[in-house]
């Protein structure tokens, strides 16, 4: 082997070694930058599904939970509440829930729910986002069969979260994606149809 061949081999070895070291270094340097693009644990938790135990809920009781920073109402309706929902549908703006973006497909029914006994809706008025109050007292003289009332601007929603005519809210309360994991556990924020 001549001295030129040895020099060429050394140069080739040094070139390959430098390139491999450079690529490895660039890869290691990129890891923190790529990791910084992933959402933080707090951001992941804010978007994560929320489990709601309904094991101890009594008929007529309502739970409030937070999901993605939004208030969600879980109402266990009584038989009387379910019966009242069929009355006065002519006073509702969208009684058949035809507004597509307001609920998943499996909640396009008379009760706007997977299981008629349980209503799951976002507790945010569709007018300006205020939090409606529950008002389940029946007042026939006023034509009120119970539901939700927004004190800010007077919007009213029935026991299925359907908006009344003649109020500022343009649409029904939103039904978030949800499913029943078990008979006593609802997962809000994830669905797989009517589970």
Secondary structure, 3 states (H helix, E strand, C coil): CCHHHHHHHHHHHHHHHHHHHHHHHHHHHHHHHHHHCCCCHHHHHHHCCEEEECCCCCCCCEEEEEECCEEEEEEECCHHHHHHCCCCHHHECCCCCCCHHHCCHHHCCCCCCCCCCEEEEECCCCCCCCCCEEECCCEHHHCECCEEECCCCCCEECCCCCEECCCCCCCCCCCCCEEEEECCEEEECCCCCCC
